[in-house]
Every structure is written in C-alpha cells, then in structure tokens.
Amino acid sequence: MSFLPSSPFRWLSIYYSSYFFAFGVYLPFWSVWLAWLGLPANDIGIVLGAGVLARFVVNLLVTPRFHLPEQLLPAIRWLSALAAVVGFTHLLATPDLLWLTALSVAINMALGPAIPVSDALANHYTRRRLVDYGRARLWGSLAFVVGSTLTGGLVERFGEGSLFPWRQGRWRLHLDGV
C-alpha cells in the first residue's frame, strides 16, 4: 500500500520538480564548474555550444518521432534513465576538451527532448481532464529556483569545488600523486 496514491498530476509534478531542480543546477553552474576544472573561456564556449547544437538537432530529428500517447511515457522513462547515466558520468570528467564536449552533447541529447515529450504527455492528460498543466508545471518552476538558489549559496560559501565535493577530494589525491 502506497502512502500517496499515484495520479498523472502527482507523477508529472514530481517529474517536473526533479527535472527542473537538476536543470536549475546544471544550466547556471555547468560553465562555473568547467572554469573550476581549468578550461579557458573559449573552450567553455565550445563545450556549451556543442551541447546547444546537439539539443537543437535531437529536438529537430528525434522528438517528433514520439507523438502517440502510448509512446510518451516509455520515451520519458528512457530519456530519464539516459540523462541519469550521463549525469553521473560527469563525475568522472577530467579537464579534457573532447571528453567534456562529448559529455555536454550526451546530456543535451537526453535532456533536450525530455520537456517536449513530457509536455505532450501533460497535454494528453489535460485533454482527458486528469491534470491541470499549470499547477503541475509550477512545481518545476519552483524546483528550478530552489536548485539554482541552493547551489548558488553553496558555491558562494564554499567555492566552485563544492559543486562536486567528492571530485575535489579525488582531484587533490590525483594532484598529490596518490
């Protein structure tokens, strides 16, 4: 027996919250972390630009393939799983331009179609009067602000290395030759 019964509204609210919380950390602080890794500004531009280009291409070519209601939920599940795997792979990142560009492209290929596909699912549920889209999406907007604010406070108080504290420890061990 579950504590809270599942519903499309609850599921979409949680999905939007988790997506936009993570995006609220990634979007404003990805370039900060890249700079902390030691990438120069022009390389950071390449990494970010490659990610945006990948998002554009995948939204143009892949997202339109998910248009039937029965395709949307499995697509969101696969995109979420792919984003989680690629997201955790960022923890292995080194200050190598090619590696970081590949990570940026991969995460944007997973995150790019996630919102259009989830919005299509929300529209499907809204037409069936199972979801109030505005109320569900509101949780995502709130989570974005919370994620950005908390991460900004963390960076302000402890520095850019606090974005991934375990990375800082591993980096120090690596630099000390351990």
CORZI-V12324 format. One record per backbone hydrogen bond with DSSP energy under -1.0 kcal/mol. CO is the residue of the C=O (numbers start at 0). NH is the residue of the N-H. If there is no record, write none. Layout:
co: {CO/CO}
nh: {NH/NH}
This chain:
co: {6/7/8/9/10/11/12/13/14/15/16/17/18/19/21/22/24/25/28/29/30/31/32/33/34/39/40/41/42/43/44/45/46/47/48/49/50/51/52/53/54/55/56/57/57/61/62/67/70/71/72/73/74/75/76/77/78/79/80/81/82/83/84/85/87/88/89/93/95/96/97/98/99/100/101/102/103/104/105/106/107/112/113/114/115/116/117/118/119/120/121/122/123/124/125/131/132/133/136/137/138/139/140/141/142/143/144/145/146/147/148/149/150/151/152/153/154/158/159/163/164/165/166/167/168/169/170/171/172/173}
nh: {10/11/12/13/14/15/16/17/18/19/20/21/22/23/25/26/28/29/32/33/34/35/36/38/37/43/44/45/46/47/48/49/50/51/52/53/54/55/56/57/58/59/60/61/62/64/65/70/74/75/76/77/78/79/80/81/82/83/84/85/86/87/88/89/90/91/92/95/99/100/101/102/103/104/105/106/107/108/109/110/111/116/117/118/119/120/121/122/123/124/125/126/127/129/128/135/136/137/140/141/142/143/144/145/146/147/148/149/150/151/152/153/154/155/156/157/158/161/162/167/168/169/170/171/172/173/174/175/177/176}
